[in-house]
Amino acid sequence: MNSKFPFYPFLAAITLGLAPFLPEPHIVGKIRWIMGGGVGMGPMDYLDVLLHGAPWLWLFFSLFKWIQGAKKKCTLEEQKTKLWQRTNVQTVEWQ
């Protein structure tokens, strides 16, 4: 498991997911349009939502995996510490 922050998904979400930036991010306008009923949206508009939303899905998935990996690593470290303490106590008892 890679313990580094998911930089490439973050970069893709900030650049491709929000472009064009002004006057508002494109994906925000499309989501508002869909939430308003999507009247007048064509197939190209839905494809646009998919393409601008894909980097965000990649980022959320990567962050989820990153957080899960950090939790697993923490619990493994705790287990190793407990095991080491048990074996250390046993060796002290035998001496």
C-alpha positions in Angstrom: 0.0 0.0 0.0 1.3 3.4 -1.0 1.5 5.7 2.0 2.0 8.9 0.0 -0.8 11.4 -0.5 -2.6 10.8 -3.8 -1.1 13.8 -5.6 -2.0 12.9 -9.2 -5.7 12.4 -8.5 -5.7 15.7 -6.6 -4.0 17.5 -9.4 -6.4 16.1 -12.0 -9.4 17.1 -9.9 -8.2 20.6 -9.4 -7.3 21.2 -13.0 -9.5 19.0 -15.2 -12.4 18.7 -12.7 -12.8 22.5 -12.2 -11.8 23.8 -15.7 -12.9 26.4 -16.9 -12.5 28.2 -13.7 -14.3 31.5 -14.4 -17.0 32.7 -13.9 -17.7 29.4 -12.1 -16.3 25.9 -12.4 -18.0 24.0 -15.3 -18.9 21.0 -13.2 -20.7 23.2 -10.7 -22.9 24.7 -13.5 -23.7 21.3 -14.8 -24.6 19.9 -11.4 -26.9 22.9 -10.8 -28.5 22.3 -14.2 -29.1 18.6 -13.3 -30.4 19.5 -9.9 -32.8 22.0 -11.5 -34.3 19.2 -13.6 -31.9 19.0 -16.5 -34.3 20.7 -18.9 -32.7 21.0 -22.3 -29.7 18.8 -21.5 -28.4 16.7 -24.4 -26.2 13.7 -24.5 -23.1 15.9 -24.9 -24.0 17.7 -21.6 -24.2 14.4 -19.7 -20.9 13.3 -21.3 -19.4 16.6 -20.1 -20.6 15.9 -16.6 -19.0 12.4 -16.7 -15.7 13.8 -18.0 -15.5 16.6 -15.6 -16.7 14.4 -12.7 -14.3 11.5 -13.4 -11.2 13.2 -11.8 -13.3 13.8 -8.6 -14.4 10.2 -8.4 -10.7 9.2 -8.9 -9.7 11.6 -6.1 -12.4 10.3 -3.7 -11.5 6.7 -4.4 -7.8 7.4 -3.9 -8.4 9.3 -0.7 -10.5 6.5 0.6 -7.8 3.9 -0.2 -5.1 6.2 1.3 -7.1 6.6 4.6 -7.8 2.9 4.8 -4.1 2.1 4.3 -3.2 4.5 7.1 -5.7 2.9 9.4 -4.4 -0.6 8.6 -0.8 0.5 9.1 -1.8 2.0 12.4 -3.5 -1.2 13.6 -0.7 -3.4 12.4 1.8 -1.2 14.3 -0.4 -1.5 17.4 -0.5 -5.3 17.0 3.2 -5.5 16.6 3.7 -3.4 19.7 1.3 -5.6 21.7 3.0 -8.8 20.4 6.4 -7.4 21.2 5.3 -6.5 24.7 3.9 -10.0 25.3 7.1 -11.7 24.1 9.2 -9.3 26.1 7.2 -10.1 29.3 7.5 -13.8 28.6 11.2 -13.6 28.3 11.5 -11.6 31.5 9.4 -14.2 33.3 11.7 -17.0 32.0 14.8 -15.3 33.3 
